[in-house]
């Protein structure tokens, strides 16, 4: 990647940050459920989740399209390249930067630290991919997780709004579980196997492998939380009476 292409990529990331800042402003115009309006701590979180939902829909469908349009990329995870995949990585990098800034500037760092850790890992990995032009296919595979995040975010929005239809939450609960396996656990497991078997543990390969293993641990922790929260509530510990209005956890 030449200096000119790197500068163009940086401009794309900056443009993505601006797009999500605009979406955040638009989210202010979206009507808020009474359960959100009545609890000031939920207003920021509701707006933040709406922006997250927009990113999940756009990035998830984009990742699916990129792999469907160029299936040959899957045969060369290390050096495969597509303009669509490159643009997607720039687009999502901008979202992670925007969301981190939104958390920090709205004084939510302490209660939303999990997101900051996740975003720092994702952004640093994506920047290395943009600079070197390598492992972009791995990034596209990882961004399939956004398909799962569509239903995960819907789950959180339904919980916050106290939706009066339990059937809607129940239906989304099972769809969310299936999508979690298909688009989060499966791609993550495959990439972990691939990196441990085929990627040299040095330089960028070592950095990305360590990043991937840390993400594995986080994903398993989130999956455990999801199962306890939605399928085995009797196993939840220390959650009774906990006010999570101002908190933004990947699973709660």
C-alpha positions in Angstrom: 0.0 0.0 0.0 1.5 3.3 -1.1 1.3 6.6 0.9 -1.4 7.9 -1.3 -3.7 4.9 -0.7 -3.0 5.1 3.0 -3.9 8.8 3.1 -7.1 8.0 1.2 -7.9 5.2 3.7 -7.4 7.6 6.6 -9.8 10.0 4.9 -12.3 7.2 4.5 -12.0 6.4 8.2 -12.5 10.1 9.1 -15.5 10.3 6.8 -17.0 7.3 8.5 -16.6 9.0 11.9 -18.5 12.0 10.5 -21.3 9.7 9.1 -21.9 8.2 12.5 -21.7 11.6 14.2 -24.5 12.6 11.8 -26.5 9.4 12.6 -26.1 10.2 16.3 -27.8 13.6 15.7 -30.6 11.9 13.7 -31.1 9.5 16.6 -32.1 12.5 18.7 -35.3 12.8 16.5 -36.3 9.1 17.0 -39.2 8.9 19.5 -38.2 7.4 22.8 -40.4 4.9 24.7 -41.8 6.1 27.9 -39.6 3.7 29.9 -36.6 5.5 28.4 -37.9 9.1 28.8 -38.7 8.4 32.4 -35.1 7.4 33.3 -32.5 10.0 32.4 -29.7 7.5 32.5 -31.3 5.6 29.7 -31.5 8.4 27.2 -27.8 8.4 26.2 -27.7 4.6 26.0 -30.9 4.4 23.9 -29.4 6.9 21.4 -26.0 5.1 21.4 -27.7 1.7 20.7 -29.6 3.1 17.8 -26.3 4.2 16.2 -24.9 0.8 17.0 -27.9 -0.9 15.3 -27.4 1.2 12.2 -23.7 0.1 12.0 -24.6 -3.6 12.6 -27.2 -3.6 9.7 -24.9 -1.8 7.3 -21.6 -3.6 8.2 -23.2 -7.0 8.6 -25.0 -7.0 5.2 -21.8 -5.5 3.6 -19.7 -8.3 5.0 -22.1 -10.9 3.7 -22.2 -9.2 0.2 -18.4 -9.0 0.1 -18.0 -12.7 0.7 -20.9 -13.7 -1.6 -19.6 -11.5 -4.4 -16.0 -12.7 -4.1 -16.0 -16.2 -2.5 -12.5 -16.8 -3.8 -11.3 -14.5 -1.0 -11.8 -17.3 1.5 -9.0 -19.3 -0.1 -6.5 -16.7 0.7 -7.2 -15.2 4.2 -3.7 -13.7 4.6 -3.2 -12.0 1.2 -6.7 -11.9 -0.4 -7.9 -8.4 -1.2 -11.0 -6.7 -2.4 -11.9 -3.0 -2.6 -15.2 -3.8 -1.0 -13.5 -5.4 2.0 -11.1 -2.6 2.3 -13.8 0.0 2.4 -15.8 -2.1 4.9 -12.8 -2.2 7.3 -12.4 1.6 7.0 -16.1 2.1 7.6 -16.2 0.0 10.7 -13.0 1.5 12.0 -14.7 4.9 11.8 -17.7 3.5 13.8 -15.4 2.1 16.6 -13.6 5.4 16.9 -16.9 7.3 16.9 -18.4 5.1 19.6 -15.3 5.3 21.8 -15.5 9.1 21.6 -19.2 9.1 22.3 -18.6 7.0 25.4 -15.7 9.2 26.6 -17.2 12.6 25.9 -20.5 11.6 27.6 -18.6 10.5 30.7 -19.6 6.8 30.3 -16.0 5.4 30.4 -16.3 3.8 33.8 -19.6 2.0 33.2 -18.8 1.2 29.5 -15.2 0.1 29.8 -15.9 -3.2 28.1 -16.8 -1.4 24.9 -13.7 0.8 25.1 -11.4 -2.3 25.4 -13.2 -4.1 22.6 -13.0 -1.0 20.3 -9.3 -0.4 21.1 -8.6 -4.0 20.1 -10.7 -3.8 16.9 -9.4 -0.4 15.8 -5.7 -1.3 16.4 -6.1 -4.5 14.4 -8.0 -2.9 11.6 -5.5 0.0 11.3 -2.7 -2.6 10.9 -4.7 -4.3 8.2 -5.3 -1.0 6.4 -1.7 -0.1 6.5 -0.3 -3.5 5.3 -3.2 -4.6 3.1 -2.9 -8.1 4.6 -5.5 -10.2 6.5 -8.3 -8.0 5.2 -10.3 -11.2 4.5 -10.0 -12.1 8.2 -11.4 -8.7 9.1 -14.4 -9.3 6.8 -15.0 -12.7 8.4 -14.9 -11.1 11.8 -17.3 -8.4 10.7 -19.9 -11.1 10.1 -20.5 -10.7 13.8 -22.5 -7.6 13.0 -25.2 -9.8 11.6 -25.5 -11.3 15.1 -25.3 -7.8 16.6 -28.5 -6.8 14.8 -30.5 -9.1 17.0 -28.4 -8.6 20.0 -29.0 -4.8 19.8 -32.7 -5.4 19.2 -32.7 -7.5 22.4 -31.2 -4.6 24.4 -33.6 -2.0 22.9 -36.5 -4.2 23.8 -35.3 -4.7 27.4 -34.8 -0.9 27.8 -38.2 0.0 26.4 -40.1 -2.5 28.5 -41.9 -3.7 25.4 -45.4 -5.0 26.4 -45.2 -8.0 24.0 -43.2 -10.8 25.7 -43.7 -12.9 22.5 -41.5 -10.4 20.5 -38.7 -10.7 23.0 -39.0 -14.5 23.2 -38.9 -14.8 19.4 -35.8 -12.5 19.2 -34.2 -14.4 22.0 -34.0 -17.6 20.0 -33.1 -16.0 16.7 -30.4 -14.1 18.6 -29.0 -17.4 19.9 -28.9 -19.0 16.4 -27.3 -15.9 15.0 -24.7 -15.9 17.8 -23.6 -19.4 16.8 -23.7 -18.8 13.1 -22.1 -15.3 12.8 -20.1 -14.9 16.0 -18.9 -18.2 17.4 -18.4 -20.0 14.1 -16.3 -17.4 12.3 -14.3 -16.7 15.5 -13.6 -20.4 16.0 -12.5 -20.8 12.3 -10.2 -17.8 12.4 -8.6 -18.9 15.7 -7.9 -22.3 14.2 -6.5 -20.8 11.0 -4.2 -18.3 12.8 -2.9 -20.9 15.2 -2.2 -23.4 12.4 -1.1 -21.2 9.4 0.0 -17.8 10.6 3.6 -17.2 11.7 3.7 -15.9 15.3 5.9 -12.9 14.6 5.3 -9.3 13.6 1.7 -8.5 12.5 0.8 -12.2 12.7 1.7 -12.3 16.4 -0.1 -9.1 17.1 -3.3 -10.3 15.4 -3.1 -13.8 16.9 -2.9 -12.3 20.4 -5.7 -9.9 19.6 -7.8 -12.8 18.4 -7.2 -14.9 21.5 -8.2 -12.1 23.8 -11.4 -11.6 21.7 -12.1 -15.4 22.1 -12.0 -15.0 25.9 -14.3 -12.0 25.7 -16.8 -13.7 23.4 -17.0 -16.8 25.6 -17.6 -14.5 28.6 -20.4 -12.7 26.8 -21.9 -16.0 25.6 -22.0 -17.2 29.2 -23.8 -13.9 30.3 -26.3 -14.3 27.4 -27.2 -17.8 28.4 -27.6 -16.9 32.1 -29.6 -13.8 31.3 -32.0 -15.3 28.7 -32.1 -19.0 29.4 -30.9 -19.7 32.9 -31.9 -16.6 34.9 -31.7 -18.5 38.2 -27.9 -18.8 37.7 -27.4 -15.0 37.6 -25.4 -13.7 40.5 -25.4 -10.2 42.0 -27.8 -8.8 39.5 -30.8 -8.3 41.7 -31.6 -4.6 42.1 -28.7 -3.6 39.9 -29.3 -0.3 38.1 -27.9 -0.6 34.6 -29.5 2.4 33.1 -26.3 4.3 32.5 -24.2 1.2 31.7 -23.4 -0.2 28.3 -22.4 -3.8 28.4 -22.1 -6.1 25.4 -24.4 -8.5 27.2 -26.6 -7.6 30.2 
